[in-house]
Amino acid sequence: MTEPSSTATLPSPLIPTVISYLSQTRLGRLVLQFGKFGMVGIVGFIVDVAVLYLLLATTGLGRYGARALSFLSAATTTWTLNRNFTFRGQHDGTLWRQWAKFVAANSFGGLLNYGTYAALIAYDPLVAAHPVLGVAAGSVVGMFFNFAAAKKLVFRMR
């Protein structure tokens, strides 16, 4: 006679099971939506950093001017992805109007993001030498506000 295994096995496949479970409650759906928003944010972070370093290498804009343009590039990228992935079907109006609402609604989060970046660039020599650190810190600071603004002001169900 064999003894039962003392280790529990996880259902296979785990991720679809967790997603299915979470999608059954309002809080779970919010968690999933925030997760999607975070994934889109990672893409936005990559765009932000890539454009920043491209502009630093090819223009005379400097660390502050280049960051303003890289932020707009990332905001446009995240608006597109959030519109089609995170908040699919939760939008109306023209693309231009929605983009403008997204940028306006996220302007405070953008100020938090940019302010964090600028302060770290100005006062931390390590961040000044490696601007990606400032972009990362700014992105985290602005993310929570931006999620709430996008959900409640731009992509809310009518």
C-alpha positions as CSV (number, residue, x, y, z in Angstrom):
1,M,0.0,0.0,0.0
2,T,1.4,3.4,-1.0
3,E,0.9,6.5,1.1
4,P,-0.8,9.6,-0.5
5,S,1.6,12.3,-1.6
6,S,2.0,15.1,0.9
7,T,2.5,17.7,-1.8
8,A,-0.6,19.2,-3.4
9,T,-0.6,19.5,-7.2
10,L,-1.7,22.8,-8.8
11,P,-4.4,22.6,-11.4
12,S,-3.0,22.6,-14.9
13,P,-2.8,25.1,-16.6
14,L,-2.5,27.5,-13.6
15,I,-2.7,30.9,-15.3
16,P,-6.0,30.3,-17.2
17,T,-7.5,28.9,-14.0
18,V,-6.5,31.9,-12.0
19,I,-7.8,34.3,-14.6
20,S,-11.1,32.4,-14.8
21,Y,-11.4,32.6,-11.0
22,L,-10.6,36.3,-10.8
23,S,-13.0,37.2,-13.6
24,Q,-15.9,36.0,-11.5
25,T,-15.9,39.0,-9.1
26,R,-15.8,42.7,-9.5
27,L,-12.6,43.0,-7.5
28,G,-11.0,40.2,-9.5
29,R,-11.9,41.9,-12.8
30,L,-10.3,45.1,-11.4
31,V,-7.1,43.2,-10.5
32,L,-7.0,41.6,-14.0
33,Q,-7.5,45.0,-15.6
34,F,-4.8,46.6,-13.4
35,G,-2.5,43.7,-14.5
36,K,-3.2,44.5,-18.1
37,F,-2.6,48.2,-17.4
38,G,0.8,47.2,-15.9
39,M,1.8,45.1,-18.9
40,V,0.9,48.0,-21.2
41,G,2.9,50.2,-18.8
42,I,6.0,48.0,-19.3
43,V,5.7,48.5,-23.1
44,G,5.3,52.3,-22.5
45,F,8.4,52.2,-20.3
46,I,10.4,50.6,-23.1
47,V,9.2,53.1,-25.6
48,D,9.9,56.0,-23.2
49,V,13.5,54.8,-22.6
50,A,14.2,54.0,-26.2
51,V,13.0,57.4,-27.5
52,L,14.8,59.2,-24.7
53,Y,18.1,57.6,-25.5
54,L,17.6,58.0,-29.2
55,L,16.9,61.7,-28.8
56,L,19.8,62.1,-26.4
57,A,22.1,60.5,-29.0
58,T,20.8,62.4,-32.0
59,T,19.6,65.8,-30.9
60,G,20.7,68.6,-28.7
61,L,17.5,68.6,-26.6
62,G,19.2,67.5,-23.4
63,R,17.9,65.3,-20.7
64,Y,14.8,67.4,-19.9
65,G,13.6,68.3,-23.4
66,A,14.3,64.7,-24.7
67,R,12.3,63.3,-21.8
68,A,9.3,65.5,-22.6
69,L,9.1,64.1,-26.1
70,S,9.8,60.5,-25.0
71,F,7.0,60.8,-22.5
72,L,4.6,61.9,-25.2
73,S,5.7,59.0,-27.4
74,A,5.1,56.6,-24.5
75,A,1.7,58.2,-23.7
76,T,0.6,57.7,-27.3
77,T,1.7,54.1,-27.2
78,T,0.0,53.3,-23.9
79,W,-3.2,55.0,-25.0
80,T,-3.3,52.8,-28.2
81,L,-2.6,49.6,-26.3
82,N,-4.9,50.4,-23.4
83,R,-7.7,51.3,-25.8
84,N,-7.3,48.0,-27.6
85,F,-6.3,45.7,-24.8
86,T,-6.9,46.9,-21.2
87,F,-10.2,48.8,-21.8
88,R,-11.4,47.1,-25.0
89,G,-15.0,48.1,-25.9
90,Q,-15.0,50.8,-23.2
91,H,-14.6,53.9,-25.3
92,D,-16.5,56.2,-27.6
93,G,-15.8,59.3,-29.7
94,T,-13.2,60.0,-32.2
95,L,-9.7,58.7,-31.8
96,W,-8.3,62.3,-31.6
97,R,-10.7,63.3,-28.9
98,Q,-10.0,60.1,-26.9
99,W,-6.3,60.5,-27.2
100,A,-6.6,64.1,-26.0
101,K,-8.8,63.0,-23.0
102,F,-6.2,60.3,-22.2
103,V,-3.3,62.7,-22.2
104,A,-5.3,65.4,-20.3
105,A,-6.6,62.8,-17.7
106,N,-3.1,61.5,-17.2
107,S,-1.5,64.9,-17.1
108,F,-1.2,64.9,-13.3
109,G,0.2,61.4,-13.3
110,G,2.5,62.7,-16.0
111,L,3.6,65.6,-13.9
112,L,4.3,63.2,-11.0
113,N,6.3,61.0,-13.4
114,Y,8.3,63.8,-15.0
115,G,8.8,65.6,-11.6
116,T,10.2,62.4,-10.1
117,Y,12.5,62.0,-13.1
118,A,13.6,65.7,-13.0
119,A,14.3,65.7,-9.3
120,L,16.3,62.5,-9.4
121,I,18.3,63.7,-12.5
122,A,19.0,67.0,-10.7
123,Y,20.0,65.6,-7.3
124,D,21.2,62.1,-7.8
125,P,24.5,61.7,-9.8
126,L,23.8,58.0,-10.4
127,V,20.4,58.8,-12.0
128,A,21.9,61.7,-13.9
129,A,24.5,59.2,-15.4
130,H,21.8,56.6,-16.0
131,P,18.5,58.4,-16.9
132,V,16.7,55.0,-17.2
133,L,16.6,54.9,-13.4
134,G,14.7,58.2,-13.3
135,V,12.3,57.0,-16.0
136,A,11.6,53.9,-14.0
137,A,11.0,55.8,-10.8
138,G,8.7,58.3,-12.5
139,S,6.8,55.5,-14.2
140,V,6.0,53.8,-10.9
141,V,5.0,57.0,-9.2
142,G,2.6,58.0,-12.0
143,M,1.1,54.5,-12.6
144,F,-1.5,54.3,-9.9
145,F,-3.0,57.7,-10.6
146,N,-2.9,57.1,-14.3
147,F,-4.9,53.8,-13.9
148,A,-7.6,55.5,-12.0
149,A,-7.8,58.4,-14.4
150,A,-7.9,56.2,-17.4
151,K,-10.6,53.9,-15.9
152,K,-12.8,56.7,-14.6
153,L,-12.3,59.5,-17.1
154,V,-11.3,58.1,-20.4
155,F,-12.4,54.5,-20.8
156,R,-15.5,54.4,-18.6
157,M,-18.6,52.6,-19.7
158,R,-21.4,54.9,-20.8
